Amino acid sequence: MPNHVHMLILPLEPVREVMRWLKGSTACGANRILERTGSEFWQRDFFDHYLRSSSQIWKFIDYIEANPVRSELVCSPGDWKWSSAGWKVRRLAGGTARPADGGGSEVGRRRGYW
């Protein structure tokens, strides 16, 4: 997504520390590329959700992978090159797969990824 990031992680350290490291390291790299100094790259806040069941995890994966489609950036979750959906589709089909109906989900066609 051009203006935000979705991640599903299982942190081994406190989430606050993981986010501080992630935001700090990516901000340094992005500001170097953009030749910027002295301005904030990320917003201070982040939103986290604690997932307690496998059904919640699959719903969030589906939500994350479908987000670029809902934002009309791509036609299929697998077309978003930074998405796990794209990596799965390319891995399963040697780089050429598309959902048969051109659409996403129903939880990745029940995790068969179309």
C-alpha positions as CSV (number, residue, x, y, z in Angstrom):
1,M,0.0,0.0,0.0
2,P,1.4,3.4,-0.8
3,N,0.5,5.0,2.5
4,H,0.5,2.2,5.1
5,V,1.7,-1.3,5.8
6,H,-0.1,-4.4,7.1
7,M,1.9,-7.1,8.7
8,L,1.1,-10.3,10.5
9,I,3.9,-11.2,12.9
10,L,4.6,-13.5,15.8
11,P,7.1,-11.4,17.7
12,L,9.7,-12.9,19.9
13,E,10.3,-9.6,21.5
14,P,7.8,-7.0,22.9
15,V,5.7,-5.5,20.0
16,R,6.8,-2.0,21.1
17,E,10.5,-2.9,20.6
18,V,9.8,-4.7,17.3
19,M,8.0,-1.6,15.9
20,R,10.7,0.8,17.1
21,W,13.3,-1.2,15.3
22,L,11.2,-1.7,12.2
23,K,10.1,1.9,11.9
24,G,13.6,3.2,12.7
25,S,15.5,1.1,10.2
26,T,13.0,1.6,7.4
27,A,12.8,5.3,8.0
28,C,16.6,5.6,7.7
29,G,16.6,3.7,4.5
30,A,13.7,5.6,3.0
31,N,15.0,9.0,4.0
32,R,18.4,8.2,2.5
33,I,16.7,7.3,-0.8
34,L,14.5,10.4,-0.7
35,E,17.5,12.5,0.4
36,R,15.6,13.8,3.4
37,T,16.7,14.7,6.9
38,G,15.0,16.0,10.0
39,S,11.5,15.0,9.2
40,E,9.5,12.1,10.4
41,F,8.8,9.3,8.0
42,W,6.3,7.2,10.0
43,Q,3.4,8.3,12.1
44,R,4.1,7.8,15.8
45,D,1.2,5.4,16.3
46,F,0.6,1.9,15.1
47,F,-2.4,-0.3,15.6
48,D,-2.1,-3.8,16.7
49,H,-4.6,-6.7,17.1
50,Y,-4.0,-9.8,19.1
51,L,-5.3,-12.8,17.3
52,R,-6.2,-15.7,19.5
53,S,-7.5,-18.4,17.1
54,S,-6.6,-19.8,13.8
55,S,-9.8,-18.5,12.3
56,Q,-8.9,-15.0,13.3
57,I,-5.5,-15.4,11.8
58,W,-6.9,-16.6,8.4
59,K,-9.4,-13.7,8.4
60,F,-6.6,-11.2,8.9
61,I,-4.4,-12.8,6.3
62,D,-7.3,-12.6,3.9
63,Y,-8.0,-8.9,4.8
64,I,-4.3,-8.0,4.4
65,E,-3.9,-9.8,1.0
66,A,-7.2,-8.3,-0.3
67,N,-6.4,-4.7,0.7
68,P,-4.7,-3.7,-2.6
69,V,-7.7,-5.0,-4.5
70,R,-10.1,-3.0,-2.3
71,S,-8.0,0.1,-2.9
72,E,-8.2,-0.6,-6.7
73,L,-4.4,-0.8,-7.0
74,V,-4.5,-4.3,-8.6
75,C,-7.2,-6.7,-9.9
76,S,-6.1,-9.7,-7.8
77,P,-4.3,-10.2,-4.5
78,G,-1.5,-12.1,-6.3
79,D,-0.8,-9.1,-8.5
80,W,0.5,-6.9,-5.6
81,K,4.2,-7.6,-5.7
82,W,4.8,-6.9,-2.0
83,S,2.0,-9.2,-0.8
84,S,2.4,-12.8,0.5
85,A,-0.5,-13.6,-1.9
86,G,1.7,-12.8,-4.8
87,W,4.6,-14.9,-3.5
88,K,2.3,-17.8,-3.0
89,V,0.7,-17.6,-6.4
90,R,4.1,-17.3,-8.2
91,R,5.5,-20.2,-6.1
92,L,2.6,-22.5,-6.8
93,A,2.4,-21.9,-10.5
94,G,5.8,-21.0,-11.6
95,G,5.1,-17.3,-11.9
96,T,2.0,-17.3,-14.1
97,A,-1.0,-18.1,-12.0
98,R,-4.1,-16.0,-11.6
99,P,-7.3,-16.8,-9.8
100,A,-9.6,-18.4,-12.3
101,D,-12.4,-15.8,-11.8
102,G,-9.9,-12.9,-11.7
103,G,-10.9,-12.1,-8.1
104,G,-9.5,-12.8,-4.7
105,S,-10.3,-14.7,-1.8
106,E,-12.8,-16.6,0.1
107,V,-9.8,-17.0,2.3
108,G,-7.6,-17.7,-0.7
109,R,-10.1,-20.3,-1.9
110,R,-9.7,-22.0,1.4
111,R,-5.9,-21.6,1.3
112,G,-5.5,-23.5,-2.0
113,Y,-4.7,-20.0,-3.3
114,W,-7.1,-20.3,-6.1
